[in-house]
Amino acid sequence: MRSMIAGLALLLAGCATGSGGGGSGTAVTGGAAQAVAATAAPWLVLDLATGTVSARDALPDLPQPAYRDRLMAFRRIEAGAVALGAPAGAWARQADELPASAAHGAFYIAALEVTRAQWRRLAGGEPWRAAFPPSSADRDDLPALCLTAAELRRVLPAWRGQQGTTRLALPDPVQWEAAARPPGAGAFPWGDDHGPAAQAWAWTADSEGGGAPRPVGTLAADARGLHDLCGNAWELTSDGSLRGGGWCDPLSLARVANRQAILDDTPHEGAGARLVLVP
């Protein structure tokens, strides 16, 4: 059985201490769960080595390697309503992408997909080895792949704060789609462009030089500072579906509205995860 890290203290600190990253900070006091719930800081940074969380106003140091290993950065998405699905006649639209809308509360979602190094810290083991044997191309900052929703539901509850409430989780489908649709966006986080320019944001089978996953956060971020919402690794959501497309699939499958069903316990070589921090 994979080892799990349990009983970590989850404390909030100012930006100048604790996580070792840059950016201006907002000091938050009080119990960990209450503080995470009350803060409106644009960013929260979780230190996987200590269990501490820092509130930040900005995160200019996100390219640093620590955010692919010891640290996880979470972007606040404000409460609101999100348009779901795709309108009739939209490019590559599928029959199950019926237009709808849904309200959601404020939440914090990871800026990056979970890396191999972070998965080892969370759960131990290397599930991707079934599909990707050791090679000279190995990198700890590649997305953790061959993950399953069932395994994440077993692993993530171990990450709870002192009050037993703050935790890591998979985003629900509405949260994922709200994060991937900045105001005014279309089929993708950057808009409706599905031509060559889309390669600046999404690593897919249509990308020049594609054919294997890339280190997370390699391509451009969207307007909120989130990377790889479309392309690189498919991302599991709490209902067990896969979202966002992957490195081995065409851009048409990376549209925000598209979802692919997968069995809870069935590993897929392209399936990774992006987490939310839940008070």
HUPEFEN-V465125 format. One record per run of one state. SS is the DSSP state (A for helix, B for strand, O for the rest). FROM is the first residue (numbers start at 1). LEN is the number of residues. If there is no record, write none. Layout:
BEGIN
<<SS FROM LEN> <SS FROM LEN>>
END
This chain:
BEGIN
<<O 1 11> <B 12 2> <O 14 11> <B 25 1> <O 26 6> <A 32 7> <O 39 4> <B 43 5> <O 48 5> <B 53 4> <O 57 8> <A 65 4> <O 69 2> <B 71 7> <O 78 2> <B 80 5> <O 85 15> <B 100 5> <O 105 2> <B 107 4> <O 111 4> <B 115 1> <A 116 8> <O 124 3> <A 127 4> <O 131 11> <B 142 2> <O 144 5> <A 149 10> <O 159 1> <B 160 1> <O 161 6> <B 167 4> <O 171 2> <A 173 8> <O 181 7> <B 188 1> <O 189 2> <B 191 1> <O 192 4> <A 196 5> <O 201 2> <B 203 1> <O 204 11> <B 215 1> <O 216 15> <B 231 1> <O 232 2> <B 234 3> <O 237 5> <B 242 2> <O 244 7> <A 251 4> <O 255 4> <B 259 2> <O 261 10> <B 271 2> <O 273 2> <B 275 4> <O 279 1>>
END
